[in-house]
Amino acid sequence: MRAATPAVTFESGGVPLAGLLHLPSGPGPHPVVLFLQGFPGNERNLDVAQALRSAGYAAVAFHYRGSWGMGGTWSWANVLEDAAAVARAVRAEQFAAAHRLDPGRLALFGHSAGGFAALMTAAADPSVAAVVSVAGFDFGAVARSLDAASRARYVEAFGEDLLPLRGTSGEALVAEMERAGERWSLAGLAPRLAGRPVLLIGSPDDPVSPARLHHRPLVAAYRGAEQREWPTDHALSDHRQPLAETVRGFLDGVLQPQTS
């Protein structure tokens, strides 16, 4: 059986979500990596998805509600709901059988706000086999650190990236983060992820998710997690090959794909 890249559709909150499946060659069943993009979704890490497909993994990417032409409205809570809904959908018997997927071998890969969603989703779903968080954004840590000046900066920063999104504002996104508070603290998830493979990647030079606030506290809390800290920007622009190789090596030790 040949490799293929079919368009797929999921549903969350009554809204259809467009997705793409990078399916490797061979009869399978293939382990699955669900890619969760960040805010607003400019960097989708599809180079990593393609590298994983070449290594025998099926990779799924999709758009959240209220983003990039999808219906509904964008919110952090909807990102979490959509991530959980698609993680269930790719393991549904009919979908998995149609695409030669192994529903028992699912990993989540998230970047920035997607890293937050990946860790939150896995913590709530013990059947997720492994998690990769790249430049993960810890909403709980940010909410704790806000003062009037930093709050205004986040309102402005979020507001500058709304072009591909609908139904929200910088003020609404900061207010939602404040209301959630400690419920969205990533370090607090450590007990629920204990014993499962977790890979954390951060950077001290990342202006969006600096390691001192977003990465290093998780490394300390998630005992046994693998971690990398590279001097690069938020998109890991000059570390794309090391990123793909590191993620593949991590997943090879967990999901053991069968290449044809």
C-alpha positions as CSV (number, residue, x, y, z in Angstrom):
1,M,0.0,0.0,0.0
2,R,1.3,3.4,-1.0
3,A,1.7,6.5,1.1
4,A,-1.1,9.0,0.8
5,T,-2.2,12.4,2.0
6,P,-6.0,12.4,2.3
7,A,-8.0,15.4,3.5
8,V,-10.0,14.4,6.5
9,T,-12.8,16.1,8.5
10,F,-13.4,16.0,12.2
11,E,-16.2,17.6,14.4
12,S,-16.0,19.5,17.6
13,G,-18.8,21.5,19.3
14,G,-21.0,20.9,16.2
15,V,-18.4,22.5,13.9
16,P,-16.6,20.6,11.1
17,L,-12.8,20.9,11.3
18,A,-10.6,20.5,8.2
19,G,-7.6,18.2,8.7
20,L,-4.9,16.4,6.7
21,L,-3.6,12.9,7.2
22,H,0.0,12.1,6.3
23,L,-0.3,8.3,5.9
24,P,2.9,6.2,5.4
25,S,3.2,3.3,3.0
26,G,2.7,-0.3,4.2
27,P,-0.3,-2.2,5.6
28,G,0.0,-0.9,9.1
29,P,-1.6,-0.5,11.5
30,H,0.5,2.6,11.9
31,P,1.1,4.5,15.1
32,V,-0.4,8.0,15.0
33,V,0.9,11.4,16.0
34,L,-1.6,14.2,16.3
35,F,-0.2,17.7,15.7
36,L,-1.6,20.6,17.7
37,Q,-0.6,23.9,16.3
38,G,-0.2,27.1,18.3
39,F,-1.6,30.6,18.2
40,P,-2.7,31.7,15.6
41,G,-1.3,28.6,13.7
42,N,1.3,30.1,11.3
43,E,3.8,27.4,12.1
44,R,2.1,24.0,11.7
45,N,5.3,21.8,11.9
46,L,4.4,19.9,8.8
47,D,8.1,19.3,8.1
48,V,8.2,17.2,11.3
49,A,5.0,15.5,10.2
50,Q,6.6,14.5,6.8
51,A,9.7,13.3,8.5
52,L,7.7,11.1,10.8
53,R,5.7,9.7,7.9
54,S,9.0,8.7,6.3
55,A,9.8,6.8,9.5
56,G,6.5,4.9,9.6
57,Y,4.2,7.2,11.6
58,A,0.8,8.5,10.5
59,A,0.6,12.2,11.3
60,V,-2.6,14.2,11.6
61,A,-3.0,18.0,11.5
62,F,-6.2,20.1,11.7
63,H,-7.5,23.6,12.3
64,Y,-9.3,24.5,15.5
65,R,-12.7,26.2,15.6
66,G,-12.6,29.8,14.7
67,S,-9.3,29.6,12.8
68,W,-8.2,29.6,9.2
69,G,-11.7,29.6,7.8
70,M,-13.3,27.1,10.2
71,G,-16.7,27.9,11.7
72,G,-17.3,28.7,15.3
73,T,-15.2,31.0,17.5
74,W,-11.6,30.9,18.7
75,S,-11.0,30.6,22.4
76,W,-8.4,28.7,24.5
77,A,-11.2,26.5,25.9
78,N,-12.3,25.6,22.4
79,V,-8.6,24.7,21.5
80,L,-8.7,22.2,24.4
81,E,-12.1,20.8,23.5
82,D,-11.0,20.5,19.8
83,A,-7.8,18.7,20.7
84,A,-9.6,16.2,22.9
85,A,-12.3,15.6,20.3
86,V,-9.8,15.0,17.4
87,A,-7.7,12.7,19.7
88,R,-10.8,10.6,20.2
89,A,-11.8,10.7,16.5
90,V,-8.5,9.4,15.1
91,R,-8.9,6.4,17.4
92,A,-12.5,5.7,16.5
93,E,-12.9,2.2,15.1
94,Q,-14.2,3.2,11.7
95,F,-11.6,6.0,11.1
96,A,-8.7,3.9,12.3
97,A,-9.7,0.9,10.1
98,A,-10.2,3.1,7.0
99,H,-6.7,4.6,7.3
100,R,-4.7,1.7,8.7
101,L,-4.1,3.3,12.1
102,D,-3.3,1.7,15.4
103,P,-5.6,3.4,18.0
104,G,-3.6,2.0,20.8
105,R,-0.5,3.9,19.8
106,L,-1.3,7.7,19.8
107,A,1.1,10.4,20.6
108,L,0.4,14.2,20.8
109,F,2.8,16.8,19.4
110,G,2.1,20.4,20.3
111,H,3.8,23.7,19.6
112,S,3.4,26.8,21.8
113,A,-0.4,26.9,22.7
114,G,-0.5,23.5,21.1
115,G,2.1,22.3,23.6
116,F,-0.2,23.5,26.3
117,A,-3.1,21.6,24.7
118,A,-1.1,18.5,24.2
119,L,-0.1,18.3,27.9
120,M,-3.6,19.2,29.1
121,T,-5.2,16.6,26.7
122,A,-2.8,13.8,27.7
123,A,-3.3,14.5,31.4
124,A,-7.0,14.1,31.0
125,D,-6.7,11.0,28.8
126,P,-4.5,8.2,30.3
127,S,-4.7,6.2,27.0
128,V,-2.5,8.8,25.2
129,A,0.8,7.0,24.9
130,A,3.3,9.9,24.7
131,V,3.5,13.7,24.5
132,V,5.9,16.1,22.9
133,S,5.6,19.8,23.9
134,V,7.7,22.3,21.9
135,A,8.0,25.8,23.2
136,G,4.9,25.0,25.3
137,F,3.0,28.0,26.6
138,D,2.1,27.7,30.3
139,F,-1.1,29.7,30.6
140,G,-1.3,29.1,34.4
141,A,2.3,30.4,34.9
142,V,1.6,33.5,32.9
143,A,-1.7,34.2,34.7
144,R,0.2,34.1,38.0
145,S,2.8,36.5,36.8
146,L,0.5,39.2,35.4
147,D,0.6,42.8,36.6
148,A,-1.0,45.8,34.9
149,A,2.0,46.4,32.6
150,S,2.5,42.8,31.5
151,R,-1.3,42.3,31.1
152,A,-1.4,45.2,28.7
153,R,1.5,43.7,26.7
154,Y,-0.3,40.4,26.4
155,V,-3.5,42.1,25.3
156,E,-1.6,43.9,22.6
157,A,0.4,40.8,21.5
158,F,-2.6,38.5,21.3
159,G,-4.5,41.3,19.4
160,E,-1.8,41.5,16.7
161,D,-2.3,37.9,15.6
162,L,-6.1,37.8,15.1
163,L,-6.2,37.9,11.3
164,P,-6.8,34.2,10.7
165,L,-9.1,33.9,13.8
166,R,-12.7,34.9,14.4
167,G,-14.9,35.8,17.3
168,T,-12.3,37.0,19.8
169,S,-9.9,39.8,20.9
170,G,-6.7,40.3,22.8
171,E,-8.7,41.4,25.8
172,A,-11.0,38.4,25.7
173,L,-8.0,36.0,25.4
174,V,-6.2,37.5,28.4
175,A,-9.4,37.5,30.5
176,E,-10.0,33.9,29.7
177,M,-6.4,33.0,30.8
178,E,-6.9,35.0,34.0
179,R,-10.2,33.2,34.8
180,A,-8.6,29.8,34.3
181,G,-5.7,30.6,36.5
182,E,-4.1,27.6,38.2
183,R,-6.5,25.2,36.4
184,W,-4.2,25.8,33.4
185,S,-0.9,25.4,35.2
186,L,1.2,22.8,33.3
187,A,3.4,22.0,36.2
188,G,0.3,21.0,38.2
189,L,-0.3,18.2,35.6
190,A,2.8,16.3,36.6
191,P,1.1,13.7,38.8
192,R,-1.3,12.7,36.0
193,L,1.5,12.3,33.5
194,A,3.8,10.4,35.8
195,G,5.1,7.2,34.2
196,R,4.2,8.3,30.7
197,P,6.8,9.3,28.1
198,V,7.1,13.1,27.9
199,L,9.5,15.2,25.7
200,L,9.8,18.9,26.6
201,I,11.7,21.3,24.3
202,G,12.3,24.9,25.1
203,S,14.7,27.8,24.5
204,P,16.1,30.6,26.7
205,D,16.0,32.9,23.6
206,D,12.3,32.3,22.9
207,P,10.6,35.7,23.4
208,V,7.1,34.1,23.5
209,S,7.7,31.1,25.8
210,P,11.0,31.8,27.5
211,A,12.5,28.7,29.2
212,R,12.8,30.3,32.6
213,L,9.0,30.6,32.9
214,H,7.6,28.0,30.5
215,H,10.1,25.2,30.2
216,R,12.4,24.8,33.2
217,P,9.6,24.6,35.8
218,L,8.1,21.7,33.8
219,V,11.4,19.9,33.6
220,A,11.7,20.2,37.4
221,A,8.1,19.0,37.9
222,Y,8.0,16.2,35.3
223,R,10.6,13.9,36.8
224,G,11.7,11.5,34.2
225,A,10.7,13.6,31.2
226,E,13.2,13.9,28.4
227,Q,14.1,17.5,27.7
228,R,16.1,19.7,25.3
229,E,16.9,23.3,25.5
230,W,18.3,24.9,22.4
231,P,19.3,28.6,21.8
232,T,16.7,29.4,19.1
233,D,13.5,31.4,18.5
234,H,9.9,30.5,19.2
235,A,9.5,28.6,15.8
236,L,12.8,26.8,16.2
237,S,13.7,28.3,12.9
238,D,17.3,27.2,12.8
239,H,16.7,23.9,14.6
240,R,14.2,22.2,12.3
241,Q,16.3,19.2,11.5
242,P,17.4,18.6,15.1
243,L,13.8,19.0,16.1
244,A,12.6,16.3,13.7
245,E,15.4,14.0,14.6
246,T,14.8,14.4,18.3
247,V,11.1,13.8,18.1
248,R,11.6,10.7,15.9
249,G,14.2,9.3,18.3
250,F,11.9,9.9,21.2
251,L,8.9,8.3,19.5
252,D,10.8,5.4,18.2
253,G,11.5,4.4,21.8
254,V,7.8,4.5,22.6
255,L,5.6,3.6,19.6
256,Q,8.0,1.4,17.6
257,P,6.7,1.9,14.0
258,Q,7.0,-0.8,11.4
259,T,8.5,0.6,8.3
260,S,8.0,-1.1,4.9
